[in-house]
Amino acid sequence: MRKLIFCDFDGTVALDDVGDKLFQTLAYHTWKEPVERWKRGE
């Protein structure tokens, strides 16, 4: 069976932020603060 992987890292297709979902699933809880600072342009 042929498998396909679709990735949406720019937010044009997926209903949720794919990057956030990856962090929530695979990273420690400490990811939120640096990401929020990045979003604020700090």
C-alpha positions in Angstrom: 0.0 0.0 0.0 1.3 3.5 -0.9 1.5 6.0 2.0 1.4 9.7 1.7 2.4 12.3 4.3 0.9 15.8 4.2 2.5 18.6 6.2 1.1 22.0 6.7 3.7 24.2 8.4 2.4 27.5 7.1 -1.2 27.2 8.3 -2.9 27.2 4.9 -4.6 23.7 5.0 -4.8 22.4 8.6 -7.5 23.6 11.0 -5.0 23.6 13.9 -1.4 24.9 14.0 0.7 21.8 13.1 3.8 23.1 14.8 1.9 23.6 18.0 0.5 20.1 17.8 4.0 18.6 17.3 5.3 20.5 20.3 2.4 19.5 22.4 2.9 15.9 21.5 6.6 15.5 21.4 8.2 18.3 23.5 8.5 19.0 27.2 6.1 21.6 28.7 8.9 24.2 28.6 8.3 24.9 24.9 5.4 27.3 25.4 7.4 30.3 26.9 10.0 30.5 24.1 7.3 30.2 21.4 5.2 32.9 23.0 8.2 35.2 23.2 9.0 34.5 19.5 5.4 35.3 18.5 5.7 38.6 20.4 8.8 39.4 18.4 11.2 39.3 21.4 
